Structure formats: C-alpha cells, structure tokens
C-alpha cells in the first residue's frame, strides 16, 4: 500500500517564499549549483545547501564551497566501501526528508547523489528539479548514464542545458511541458570567475586530467593512460597533470606513479578552482575524461582530447572543438598534432561556447519561483478520470 505523507509546508501561496534545498556531493556539483543558490537567494527564496559527502577531501569539496561563496547548511559523512557509502547517502536523504519537506529538492548532474536524493525526495512527496537533465552518452557501461536515466524518471522539472538534451528526454517519454532548455550553469561560473580566454599565440602546453572509474580503476587501462601522457610529453612538452585523489591512489597501487617521472610532465595536487580555470585557459590543449572540463575548455575556446569513446556532451565534438580518442595512444597523438596547429587553434578560439551563455542560474531561479507561486511545482495524485500523461501536463506546463 502506498503511503501518502502530509506536506507540512502546505499549499504554495503567492506571498510565501520558495523553500529550495540544493544537494551537492562532488566538486562539479558544488561548482554548478553555486550560481543557482546565489540566484535563488536574489529572488528572495529560502535556500539551503547540503554537502552529501561524496567528496570528503577538503581539496575536492571544502575549498570549493569556500571559493564559490557557498556555505553548506549540513555536511553528511559517509564511511566504508562503495556499498556502505551508497547506503549511507540514501539513509541520510531519507532521514532528511522524513523531517523536512522543502518546496523543491535541486540536484545536479549524474553522481550517486542525484538518484539517491531524488528517490528519497519522491518518497516523501517532495518535487525534484534536475539541473543538467537529458545528457546521454548511450554507454551501457557508464554508471553516470544509469544515474542520469534514473533521474529522468524521478524529476518533476527537467532543466536541460541544450536542445539536444531536451530531445533525449522527449524520446524517452518525458512530458515536453516539464523540460526547460536553460543552458549549463558552469558557464555562469566561468563568466563570473574573472578568468578570461587567452589568445592562441600566448597559450602553451597540454593540461591532462583523468578520474573516471572506466579510466583509472583498471590497471591495464591506467597503464595505457600513462603511455598517452608520456607520449604527449615527448611529442608536445610540457604536460601538466593535476592528480585527482582517486587517480593518485590507483597509480600508486598499480606501481605506475614513477612512470610519470619525466622532465616534460608536472604532477600537481588538486588545484583551487580559480587556478584550475587559469590552467585551462592558458593551455593550448586539454586531454581529459571529465565532462566538466570539456565544457570549460569550450568556454575558453581551447581544443580538447576526450579520453573516452563516447561523451554526453556531443556539441563540442560536432563543432570540432573536441575529439573523441578513447585510450588509444595513436589516435590521441594524431588528434593532438592536428589540434595544436596554428590554424586549428585560431578556428577553435573563435567558436562560440556550445554549452551556454552564462545566464542559466537566473533562468532556473525565475522558473522555479514561477512554478512555486502558481502551484505547478507540487506533485498531485491523479484523479479517476485523468491519465498519467495528462497529469504530467497539468503539473508541469
């Protein structure tokens, strides 16, 4: 039997401020939700930010909250292996919504935080707004792809960054009235960062990042990544490689760290947010398995080698600003050689960013506020003569 909890916040009223809680578990989520929190504050909404604990290293989480001017209301602590951490995160989320029912729970992207918080919110009748909805790689081996598709079934408001993302959701049966193309909030952060694009002639070197499980968890694939980094350094020195804690641990466990000792390779600790943006903007090329770095490179007009066979951000690939090379040293070297030519550098530097214009958070804040004040944000139980499809239109139009 379904349980139907009572919403203590009551019905939305034109005079009552929206209560929004934003959930950030990893560095990209912190970065991309910070402008949403600030924009909602500007509208007069009551805003809380909860750090869900996926990134517990201060270099990966705490410093980013501070750098972006966001102070979490609560920090959840997760312990143990992946199974224990996933269970702990879901337990924290269920406990939170059992006692506090905001008007909307806002999640971002595709980490474990997204489906687990969304499931807990829906369990207690709280609407979910999914920022960066509709990205798809169609890679069945990607945990992030699973999280994204689960979020599509749980979200009430789908905040798509691009028209392509919107089309993915519509093909999956999501009601068009609940999908809103708003851009990507990372562009808001970049626009306000003070870091500007560097002219191609003044850029130098290659910036490498890698952290995804498909890249670093297999010793064989990790060894191939090391081969690529060394080859880039020997052909196109210098290479700068900030090491994600996960990557540093995997390199050490596999006995591969010493293979990155090379005069053309600089290994760095995780960098503060602004410094990382400066490194991207000043590089002639980035090589990465990170979706966020693909977006940031696109904003600064820097070409990108994508160390994956697929990407949920195809817009840069379609423009030729990014090239999929997988973990193939030959493909990576060939693409790097082409993208580092003066002609390619000038062409990509002149491209508009395909991911957003830097005003996404204001659109999100205005939309959620309007949905709240008009009563369209609430979840409703269908009546006996109303189909599920019709209810979706009623709630989300």
Secondary structure, DSSP 8 states (H G I E B T S, - for coil): -------TT-S--TTS--EEEEEE-SHHHHHHHHHHHHHHHHHT-EEEEEE-SS--STTTTHHHHHHTT---SEE----SSHHHHHHHHHHHHHHHHHH---SEEEEETTSHHHHHHHHHHHHTT--EEEEEET-----TT-HHHHHHHHHHHH-SEEEESSHHHHHHHHHTT--GGGEEE---THHHHHHHS------GGG--SEEEE---HHHHSSHHHHHHHHHHHHHHHHHH--EEEE--HHHHHHHHHHT-GGGG--TTEEEE----HHHHHHHHHH-SEEEES-HHHHHHHHHHT-EEEE-SS--S-HHHHHHTSEEE-TT-HHHHHHHHHHHTSHHHHHHHHTS--SS--S-HHHHHHHHHHHHHHTT-SS-----TT--HHHHHHHHH-
